[in-house]
Amino acid sequence: MRRAYLVFLAIAAFGQQTMFPPVRGTREMVGAANNFEVEAGFRILAAGGNAVDAGVASTLAAAVTEQARFGLGGEMPLLIKMNGKPVVVVSGVGTAPKLATAEWYRQRKANPWEDASQMPPIPGEGIHAAILPGVFDGLMLALQQYGTKSFAEVAAPAMEYADAFPIGEEFSNFIRNGERLLRNWPTSKAHFLPGDSVPARGTVFKQPALAKTLRELAAAEKKQRGNRAKKIQAVRDYFYRGPIAKKIAAFSEANGGLIRYEDLRDFKAEIDTPQTTDYRGYTVVKPGFWTQGPVMLQALQLLEGYDLKAMGHNSAPYLHTVIEAVKLAFADRDAHYGDPKFSRIPVETLLSRDYAATRRKLIDPNKASMESRPGALGNAMRSAVASEHNSVQDTTCVNVVDRDGNVFSATPSGAWLPSVIAGDTGIPLSTRLQSFVMTKGHANELAPGKRPRVTLSPTIVLKDNKPFLAMSTPGGDNQDQAMLQVLLNIIDFGMAPQEAVEAPRFQTEHFYSSFATHEFVPGRTRIERRIPKNVLDLLSEKGHIVQPSGEWSNGSAPTVILLRDGVLDGGADPRRLRFIFGR
């Protein structure tokens, strides 16, 4: 590693009001999960690359250094705003293999770690939960269409880190916690447990198989004659139609998985149209209904009918109103969102002002709802009530703004630990297939070739058609309610980004979980203890099942880059120690 930007290790010095000091600049900024990812992006920016080049480099570095939450076999929705052009979405989300039918899963046998009497049809872990790797083709499509650098250039930091990097606390802890399952798969054991032991934090961790794969891809690019687009296409073909695809498919078939070579050969990432809404003079841009992104848009439309500022930040009336709006938006997600290629999604209705006005009447200012209340627009989710959501290790985030005002906002995920390494490729397979449901006729019902509805949800906000803000976060189902609160902190309450991400938050669990058994937990809301007890008591009086949690315990950790008056203003959440650097 050439240099580490340890920007946020100074805490509340000189009377600052935030735990981490604000980071500001006038030229360019990178926000990501660790110093390796930020360094990778800035290395490319310093070499003349644009935001897309830097974002791809940061994401590839994350696939090496943050495999506790993301790997090269994962998935990613990506928003790109090039200067003077509209925002586009890159769908780098893999699809279900052709063999992944509902009937196959209903008849499947239990894995060694599952209780056969209680196992869900779609497992939460292992090779039977694997969808096709989507993130790599999404990254290469973005680089091909909107970048300026070669694959070899943007992958150089990732290759160096795959050779050797000092493993962090989170990565080491995830390996330790997942050790029992990792030992079920010899390839995973060899990859994550070198010398048959958990690598200790701060020790050098090497991934020779992944380094070899990355260098093979760079060699395929070098061999290809022609322009830059053809060279990057050669990289895509090597992965999805060449030796890498054949290795992944052979490993899957030999180990009882459903991925075959034809699935990979036929897969292509795509450019998609985003969904938007206007909120108090700002245009909020999200990926489409194959993600949970429109949850934020629906919640904003509901909340625009209230004077939130007059209620007071994190007051009982404010929190009750926002929580109830989020519940209604999630109810529509659970009932109606899915891959538009397979189901007719009532987009026009869900994002209409008239629909929001009708739904807003369901918010009782004095009483918390205990039901899932989707609009009567189609086949809704139905599942057993449970007391706990599954624990999900998920996701990272990358946001970049360059000197020309181009913006890259991504939420890479999947292949989190414990994960199955596909043969000798070093690539961990995603288990995102667990996000499908088995409800007949549901928009998110499992089907071969279909994208699961993912929780991943990057955000770009425009003001007068120009970039105002880029934001993304890890956090599974919590992503859009966390980012909603951060956005309201900035727009309605005038907070700077660092203040906005650090402010105490709630996390309602009043939805059907997006993972495994899809539990519904009515009424429960986790609220950080920095919110006063009298406020929590007032919420309890309204019927909320309030569960006070740690002062910095919210499950998401956004990075935010705000663009205003020629200044880039960054915010990085200390809850999971995000990193951001600007100049």
N, C-alpha and C positions, 0 to 999 in steps of 0.2 A: 504494500500500500504506500502511495507516495506521500499522502498527508491526511490528517484526520481533523475535521472541523468539529471540535468539542465545544459547540456554541453555548449549550445550555447547562453548564456545570456550575455556574455562579448562581447563587440563590438569594433573591430578595436583598440585593446589596443597595446601599445608599438610599434606603427608604422607598424603593419601588413598590408599587401596589400589586405586582404580579409575582408569582413564584419564579418564573423564568423571565429574564429581561426581553423586551421586544427586539425583533431583528428587522432592520429596515435597510433599503438600498434604493438606487435609482436606475440600475441597469438590468439585473437578472437575479432570479431566486430559485432555489430548489428546496422542497420539503419532502422528507421521506422518513423511514423508520430508524435508520442507523447511520453512523458516519460513513460507512463504506458506500452506501447507496447515494448519499449526498455528494461524496467525493467523486463517484463515477459520473454523476450528472454534470458537476462543475468542471470536471476534466474535459468533457466534450464541449461544453459551452466555451471554455478557455481556448479550445482548438478551433473555434469558429462555427461550431454546430448550432442548430436552432433548438427550440424547446422540445420538439419531437425527438430529435437525435438524443438530447440529454435525458428525456423521459424514458426512452427505450433503454439507454445505458443504465439508468438507475434501477429500472425494473429487472433487467437481466442480473444486475448485482444483487438485487433482493432475492432472486431465485437461487442464488448461491449462499448468501449470508443470513437469510431469514427463513430457512426451510421449516422452522417451527410453525410458520403461518402461510408460506407460499412456496411453490416450486414450479419448475419449468413444465410440468404436466398439468398445471392448473388452468384457470380461466380469468378473464378480465374484460369488463366494459371500460371503454376509454372515450373521453370527450376531448376533441381537438378544436381549438379556435385559432385559425391562421389570420393574420392581420388583414382586415378588409373582407374577410370571407365569413360565411355563416358557420355556426358550430356543427360539427359532424360527430357521429358516434361510430366507434369501431367495436363490432361485436366479436370479441375474441373468446367466446364461450363455446365449449365443446358440446356435442350432442350425444344422445344415448346411442349406443351401438345398435345395429340392426337386429341382433339377437336379444336385445333387452326388452322383452315383452312382459306384460303384466302376468300372463300365465306362467312364464318361466320363473318369475319371482315368487308367485304363490306356491310353486312346487319345489322351490329350492330347499336344500338341506342346510342346517345350522352350521355356522363356522365354529371352530373349536372354542372360541371365547364367548359364544352366545348361549343363552338359555333357550333351548328349543321350544319351551312352552310359552315364552314371552317375546320371541324375536319378531321384529317388524318385517313385513314382506321385503322391503328394500333395506339392506343393512346400512348402518352408519359408518362402518369401517371395512377395510379390506378390498380385495380386487373385485368383488361383486358390486361394489358401489362406484366403480370407476366409469367416468364418462371419457370421451375423447379429449386429448390435450387441445385446448383452444387458444391459450394465451400466446404461444409462440407465433402462430400464424397471424394473430391479431397484431402483435408487435411488428412483425415483418411487413404486414400490409400498411401499417402506419408509417414505418420507415420508408417503404417503397413509394408511397403516395405523397407524403408530407415532409419527409426528412431530407437531409443533404449528404449524410455520411454513409459509409459502407457498413455492412454488418461487422466486418473485422474490427473497424474502428470503435463502434459502439459496444462491442462485446469484449474489447480488450480488458477493461477493469474486471469484468466477471471472470474471465479466464485466469487473471492473476489471483483473484480471491479463491477460485476453485483449486488452484495449485496449493494455496495455503493462506489462511487468515486466522486471527485469534478469535475463537468462538466466544460469544457473549453469554451472559447469565441466562437469558430467556431461552435461547436455543439449547444450551446445555441442560437446563431444567426440563424442557419438553422431552428431550431424549431420555432423561432419567425417568420421568413420569410415564413415558410410553414404552419403556424398555421391554416389558413382558410381551406386548403385542409385536414389537419390532423383531423379537427373537422368533416369531412364528414364520417369518419370511427371510430365508438365508441372504437374499440380495440386500434387504434392508439392514439386517444385522451387520453385514460386511461394510455397508456404507456409513451407518450411523454409530456403530460400536467398534471402531478400529482397536485392534488388540483385545477384543472381547470385553471392553469396558466403556463406560460413559465418559466422553471427553470432558475434562474439567474446564470450568470457565477460565478464560484467559490463556488457554493452551492452544497451540497451533492445530487447526483442523484442516485436513486435506481431503479433497474429493476427486481423485484421479480419473474415475470413470466419467464424471460430468465434465471435467476439464478436457478430456479426450473428445467427448461429443461436441463441445463448443468449438474445438479446433478443427474437427472434421467439417463442421458447417462452414467455418471460415475458409477452409481449403476448397470446398465446393464452390464458394463464391469466387475465389481466385482463379479457378480453372475455367470458369464461364467467360466466354468472349462477349463483347457487346457493351451496351451502356449500363449505367448503374441499376436501372430497373430490372434488366435481364439478369444481372448478377445477383440481386436480392431474390429474384424469382428462383434462381438456382438453389439458394439456401432453403427457401420454402419447400421446393420439390425434394431436396435431400432429406428433409425432416418428414414430410408427409407422404412422399411417393417413392423414397429411396431407402437407403440402408437403415435409417433410424426407425422409420415406419415398420419395416420388416422385423426389426429386433423387438419393438414393442408388441407387435401382433403375435410373434412367435412365443414370447414370454407369456402373454395373456392366455393364449390357447393352451399352452403346456401346463398352466397353473389354474385352469378352471375359470378363467375370465371370459368376458364376452366380446372384447375388442378384437377385430380382425383387420387384416391389411386393407381390405376393400373399404372399411369404414374410414380409415385414415386417408386413403387415396382420394376419396370423394369429399373429404371435409375442406371447407374454405371459410376463413374469416370474412366478414362483410362490412361494408360501410352502410350505416343505418341513419335514419332521420331521428333527431331527438324529439322529446316532448317538452313543452314549455308552458309556463303560466306567468302572468304579470302580478307583481305584488308591490304595492305602494310605489309604483314608478320604476321598479326593477323587473327585468326578465330573468326568471330562474329556469335553467336548462338542465334536463336530466335525461339519462338513457330511457328507452321505452319500456313497455309493459312486460317484456321478458326479464326485467329486473323489478325490484321494488321501488325504483326511483320515483315513479309518479305518486307514491305515498306522500312525499314532501309537497308535491304540487297540490294534491287534494287538501292536505292539511292547511297549506297557506291560503287556499281559496276560502276555506271555512273560517280561518282566523282573521281574514281581511275585514270581516264584518264586525270586529270588536276593536275598541280602543285599548289595546294592550298596555300602552305606556301609562295611561291613566290608572290602570289596575295596580301598577307597581311591579317591578321586576321580582319574580319569584315570590310574590304574595300568594295567599291562598286562592283568591279569585283567579289570578293569572294562571297558576299551575293547574287548577281544576279545569279551566277553559282549554288550555293547550292539551292536557292529558285526554280530555273527552274528544277533542278534534282528532288527535292521533288515533284513538280507538276506532273512530268511524273510518278514517283513512285505511287503517290496517284491516278492518272488516271487509272493505272493498278489495283490498289486495288479496286477502285469503280466499275470497269468493270468485274473483273475476280476472286476476292477472295470470298470464301464461304466454307461451310462444305464439305470436300472432300468425305465424306461418301455418299453425295447426288449428287454431281456434279463433273465432270471431270475438275480439275484445271490444266492448262498447266504449271505445276511446272518446268519441264525441260527447257522450253522456257523462262519463266519469270526470272529464275535465271541463265541463260547462259551468258557467256561473249560475244558471238556473238550478242545476242539480245541487251545487254547493249551497244555495239558498235554502233548498228543501231539506237538505241534510242538516244544516245548521239548526233548524228548529228542533232537532232531536237532542240537542245539548241542553240539559236541565241545569240551570246555574246553582241549584241547591242539592243535586243528587248525582252520585256517580253511577254510571251504567254498569251492569253486571253481565250483559249479554253481548254476543257478537252480532252486530246489526248492519249487515251489508245491504246495499240497495237491491231491490228485487229485479235483477237484470240477468240472471242466469243461474247455473248450478253452483250452489255454495258448498264450502268445505263443511264436513261434519266429522267430528272425531270425539274420542273420549276425553273427559276432563281429567287433568293430571295436576299434581301438586308442584311439580318441578319441571323446568325446561331442561333439555339435555345440555351438557356442557360442550361448547363448541370452540375449538381452537382455530381461529380464522384470520386470514386476510391481512393485507398491508395497504399502504397508500403512497402514491407518488404525485406530486404537483410541481410543475415547472412553469415559469414565465421567463421569456428571453428578452434580449435587448430591443427587439422589434415589436414586442407586445404579443407574440404568439403564446398560446396557452396549451398545456398538456395536463389533464387531470384524469388519473386512473385509480382503480381499485382492484389490484391483482390479488388473487386468492386461490384456494384449492391446494391439494396435495399437502395439507398440513399434517403434522405428526399425530399419531403414528401412521406412516404412509408406506406403500409398497413401491420399492424401486424396480423399475422395468428392466430386468436383465442387467446387462453390463453397460447400459446407457447412462446411469447416474440420474435418471429422470424419475421423480416421484409421481405416481399416478394420483389424480384427484378423486375424491369420494363425493363429488357434488351430485351424483345421481340420486343420492338420498333426499334431495330437495323436491323430487317429484312426489305426487300423491297418487293413490290408487282409486280415487273417487271417480266412478263412471261418469263420463261427460264433462268433467271439470276441465277448465282451461289449462291447468297444470298437470293433467293426467299423464302418466308415463306413456310414451310411444317411441318406437325406434326412429332415429333421425331427428328427434326433437330436443330443443334446448330446455333444461330445467329453469324454472323461474328462480333467479338468483337474488340474494340480498344485496349484492354489490352495486354501489350507487354513487359514482363521482358527480360533482356539481360544478357548473360554471354559472355565474350570475353576470348579466350585462346591464349596463346603464347607457341609454341612448345608443344601443347596438355596439358598444365598446366594452371590452372586458372590465369588470369591476371586482370579481372575486373568483378564485378557484379553491375548491375544498373537497377533500375525501377523507375517509376514515375506515379503520377496521371496526368490527363489532357485530357481525351477523345481523339479526333482526333489529338491533338497536341503532344501526347506522343512520337511518333517516330521521329518527326522533332526536338523536344527538345533534346531528347537523342542523335540523330545524331549530333547535334551541340556540345553537351558535349563531345561525343566521338572524334570528329574531333579536338576539343580543346586539348584533351589529346594526341592523336596519331600524328596529323599533327603539332601541335603547342607546344607540350611538357609541357602543363600546368599540375600542380598538381590538384587532384580532386576538392578541395575546390575552387581554381581559376576557374576551368572549369565549375562548376555549377553556379558560381556567374557571369560569363561573360555575357554581354548583348546579347539578342537573338531576332530573328524574329519569327513570327508565321503566316505563310501563311494560308489563308482560301480558297484557290483555290482547292476545292474538294467538293464532295457531302457529306454533313454531315451524320454521322453514326446514327443520332437520329431523331425520329419522322418523320417530313416531308422531310428530306434529301435534304435540300437546297444546291444549288451550288452558290458560290460567286466568280465570275471570277476576278482574278488579285489582290485581296486585300491582303495586308500583313501588319500586326501590327508589329511595330518595337519599342523596348524600347528606350526611349529618351537619354539613355547614349551613344548611337551611334551618332556621330556628325551630325549636320544638313546638312553639305555639302555632306556627304555620302547619306543621304536620298534624297537630291535634285538630285544627280546623278542617283539614282534608279528611281526616278520619270521621269527623262528624258528618261530612257529606257522603260517607259510605265507601270511600277509598280504602282498600286494604294496604295500608302504608307499612312498608318495611324499611326502617332506617338502615342505611348502609354506611360503609366507611367514608371518610371525608373526601377521598379521591378514588372512589370505587366504581364510577360509571364505566360500563363495558366498552365504550368507544374512546378513541383518542384522535381527533381530527388534526390535520395540518391545514392551514388557511393562508392564502396569499391574496392580499387586497391591493388593488391598483387604483390610486387616486392622486390627482394633481402631480403626476410625474414621480410619485414615490411608491415603492413596493413595500408593503407592511405585512410582515409574517407573524403567524401565530402557530405554536407547536404545543400540543397537549402533554403535560407532565404525567398524565395517568399511565401512559405506556412509554414515556420518554421518547417522544418524537424529536426529530432533528430538522433544523431549517438553517439555511445560510443564504445570505444575499450580499450584493455589493452594488 
